[in-house]
Amino acid sequence: METFYYIVESIEGDYANLRRTDIESDDLKLVARALLPPEITEGSRLKYELLQYFMQED
């Protein structure tokens, strides 16, 4: 199973725009906030693994 890393670029209502940080990409991924940890804010770092998003530990 692959692991991907994201940063929350913006939050717009019930959706958040995520940008991958483990590869060079300017593309944003629109994700429903219901699928994300409730404590996210703009700038939060996330890990996507096993079909779930987790807050990334620094």
N, C-alpha and C positions, 0 to 999 in steps of 0.2 A: 504494500500500500504506500502510495506517495504522500509526502508532507509538503504543504505549501505555506508560505508566510505572506501576510498582508498587513497593510496599514489602513486605518479608516480615514479616508480623505474627506468625506463629508457625510452628514446625516440629513436626510430630507424626509421628514414625516416617518412613515413606516418602513423606509428603505435606507440603506447605507451604501455608499460607493467605496469599494475596496480596490487598492492598488497592490499588485504583487511586489514583494521586496526581495524575493530570492532569485529573481531574474530581472533583467532590464526590460521594462515595459511601461508604456504610458497609458495602456488600456485600463479602463476602470470596469469593475464587475459590480453590478447592481444586485444586492442581496437583501431579502426581507429581514427586518430587524428581529422577527420572531425566531429566526434561525441563529441569531448571534447572542453572545452573552449579554445579559441585561445591563451590565455596568459599562458598556462601551461608550466612549466619547470620541470626538474627532481627534485623531492622532494616536488612538489605541493601536497596539500591535497585536495581531491575531495569528494563531496557527490553525491550519485546516488539516485534520487528520482523521481517518476513519469516518468520513462523512459528517464530521462535526467541527465547529469553530470553538477554539479555546483562547482565553487571554494568554498572551505570550509572557513568560517570566523573563525579566531582564537580568 
